[in-house]
């Protein structure tokens, strides 16, 4: 479904990603693991079209995404849940959710997708008229995921969804993601919380200083001595 082939990217001549290759198959649940400043968000933004690679290819369902505008990438089925949620704080929860379906091919299905989101996250239904900026961090994360789902993704890309959340909300978020995956949605989860990510994803990649240093199924990553020492503190 998605394949990155030897991707290089950076800012102002400074390389952040170097020769990164990874893939997400149809129905996969893949995690990209790494510490702060490893290049995770840059990689996500390359997939979404917000950052243009300096070299390499990003193939999605047979089409090269390099140079494709972000709104067209969203219309192709890749919807991103950004780090920090990036909601419109003065707009209501409902208004923020509907923003996820402004693409022409998504507008007609907004009502049914909105009902699906409210079933997935009943808190959002209760707070639909509330300003998004008044929600708790966990509720805002639910709204950010819901906004992406309104767009009708075939691949959901999440950047640090557990960041700053209480254990209760982390559990609720990842239970929802598990249900979405079981329903057939492909997921690319970008995380630095390895213990959470490895409990849910099928396989993953470890990114360090802009390079993929390890790849494998979740058991392989969890048992790798370097991962245990550097990321799990074991």
C-alpha positions in Angstrom: 0.0 0.0 0.0 2.7 2.5 1.1 6.4 2.2 0.4 9.2 4.6 1.1 12.2 4.0 -1.1 15.6 5.4 0.0 14.0 8.7 1.1 16.2 11.7 2.0 14.8 14.9 3.5 15.8 17.9 5.5 15.6 21.6 6.0 17.8 24.4 4.7 20.4 22.0 3.4 20.6 20.0 6.7 19.7 16.4 6.2 17.2 14.9 8.7 16.3 11.7 7.0 18.9 9.5 5.3 18.1 6.6 3.0 14.9 5.7 4.8 13.0 2.7 3.4 9.8 1.2 5.0 6.5 -0.2 3.9 2.9 -0.5 5.2 0.9 -3.2 3.5 -2.9 -3.3 3.1 -4.4 -4.1 6.6 -1.0 -3.6 8.4 -0.5 -2.0 11.8 3.0 -0.7 11.7 4.9 1.4 14.2 7.8 3.8 13.7 9.8 4.1 16.9 12.3 6.6 17.9 13.4 9.2 20.5 13.0 12.9 20.2 14.7 14.5 17.2 15.1 11.1 15.4 13.3 12.4 12.4 9.9 10.8 12.9 7.8 13.9 12.3 9.8 14.8 9.2 9.1 11.4 7.8 5.4 11.7 8.6 5.3 15.1 6.9 7.0 13.7 3.8 4.2 11.1 3.5 1.6 13.8 3.9 3.2 16.1 1.4 4.1 18.8 3.9 7.9 18.2 3.4 9.3 17.3 0.0 12.1 14.7 0.0 15.3 15.7 -1.6 15.7 12.2 -3.0 13.9 8.9 -3.0 10.3 7.9 -3.7 7.1 7.6 -1.7 4.7 5.2 -3.5 1.1 4.8 -2.4 -1.1 2.3 -4.3 1.2 2.6 -7.3 1.4 6.4 -7.4 4.4 8.5 -6.5 3.5 11.0 -3.8 6.6 13.2 -4.1 5.4 16.6 -5.3 1.7 15.9 -4.8 -0.1 18.6 -2.8 -1.2 17.6 0.8 -4.9 18.0 0.0 -4.6 15.6 -2.9 -2.8 13.1 -0.7 -5.6 13.3 1.8 -8.1 12.7 -1.0 -6.1 9.6 -2.0 -6.8 8.1 1.4 -3.9 9.1 3.7 -5.1 11.0 6.7 -2.7 12.3 9.3 -3.3 12.8 13.0 -0.6 15.4 13.8 1.5 15.7 16.9 -0.1 18.1 19.3 -3.6 17.5 17.8 -3.6 21.0 16.1 -7.3 21.5 16.6 -9.0 24.9 16.1 -9.5 25.8 19.8 -12.3 28.4 19.3 -14.3 26.2 17.1 -16.7 23.6 18.4 -15.9 19.9 18.5 -18.4 19.3 15.7 -16.9 22.0 13.6 -13.4 20.6 14.0 -14.6 17.1 13.1 -16.4 18.3 9.9 -13.1 20.0 8.8 -11.8 16.5 8.2 -14.3 16.0 5.4 -14.0 19.2 3.3 -12.5 17.4 0.4 -15.0 17.0 -2.5 -14.9 13.2 -2.4 -15.6 13.1 1.4 -18.3 15.7 1.8 -21.2 13.4 0.8 -20.2 10.8 3.5 -19.7 13.2 6.4 -23.0 12.4 8.1 -22.5 8.7 8.3 -18.8 9.1 9.2 -19.7 11.5 11.9 -22.0 9.0 13.5 -19.3 6.4 13.3 -16.9 8.8 15.2 -19.5 9.5 17.8 -20.0 5.7 18.3 -16.2 5.3 18.6 -15.8 8.2 21.0 -19.1 8.9 22.8 -17.4 11.7 24.7 -17.2 13.7 21.5 -20.9 13.3 21.0 -21.6 14.6 24.5 -19.3 17.6 23.8 -20.1 18.3 20.2 -21.1 21.9 20.9 -18.2 22.6 23.2 -15.2 24.6 22.1 -12.3 22.3 21.3 -9.9 24.4 23.3 -11.8 23.6 26.5 -11.4 19.8 26.1 -8.9 17.7 28.1 -5.8 16.5 26.3 -7.3 13.0 25.9 -10.5 14.4 24.5 -8.6 16.6 22.1 -6.7 13.5 20.9 -10.0 11.8 20.3 -11.2 14.8 18.3 -8.0 14.8 16.2 -8.4 11.1 15.4 -12.1 11.6 14.7 -11.4 14.5 12.3 -9.0 12.3 10.3 -11.6 9.5 10.2 -14.2 11.9 8.7 -11.9 12.1 5.7 -12.4 8.3 5.0 -8.8 7.1 5.2 -7.5 3.9 3.9 -4.2 4.6 5.8 -4.3 6.4 9.1 -1.0 8.0 10.1 -0.7 9.0 13.8 2.2 11.2 15.1 2.8 10.6 18.9 -0.9 10.0 19.9 0.0 9.1 23.5 2.1 12.2 24.1 1.0 14.0 27.3 -2.0 11.8 28.0 -3.0 10.0 31.2 -2.8 6.2 31.2 -6.6 6.1 31.1 -6.8 8.0 27.9 -3.9 6.2 26.4 -5.7 2.9 27.0 -8.9 4.3 25.5 -7.1 5.7 22.4 -5.3 2.5 21.7 -8.4 0.3 22.2 -10.1 2.5 19.6 -7.2 2.1 17.2 -7.2 -1.7 17.7 -10.9 -1.7 16.7 -10.2 0.4 13.7 -7.5 -2.0 12.6 -9.6 -5.0 13.1 -12.2 -3.3 10.9 -9.6 -3.2 8.1 -8.0 0.2 8.4 -4.2 0.3 7.8 -2.3 2.2 10.5 1.1 3.8 10.7 1.8 4.7 14.3 4.7 7.0 15.1 5.6 6.8 18.7 8.4 7.2 21.2 6.4 5.2 23.9 7.8 1.9 22.8 6.0 -0.1 25.5 2.6 1.1 24.3 3.4 0.8 20.6 4.8 -2.7 20.8 1.8 -4.0 22.6 -0.4 -3.1 19.6 1.5 -3.0 16.3 2.3 -6.1 14.3 5.7 -4.9 13.3 7.8 -1.8 13.3 10.9 0.1 12.5 13.4 1.9 14.8 14.6 5.3 13.5 17.7 6.9 15.0 19.4 10.1 13.8 17.3 9.9 10.6 18.2 6.3 9.7 16.3 3.0 10.0 18.6 1.0 12.3 16.2 -2.0 13.0 13.1 -3.5 11.6 11.0 -6.6 12.5 7.9 -7.9 14.2 7.0 -6.5 17.6 8.5 -9.5 19.4 11.8 -9.0 17.7 11.9 -5.3 18.5 10.9 -5.9 22.1 13.5 -8.5 22.7 16.4 -6.7 20.9 19.1 -5.8 23.4 19.7 -2.4 21.9 16.0 -1.5 22.0 15.6 -2.8 25.6 18.6 -0.8 26.7 18.0 2.5 24.8 14.2 2.8 24.8 12.8 0.5 27.5 15.4 1.1 30.2 16.0 -2.6 30.7 
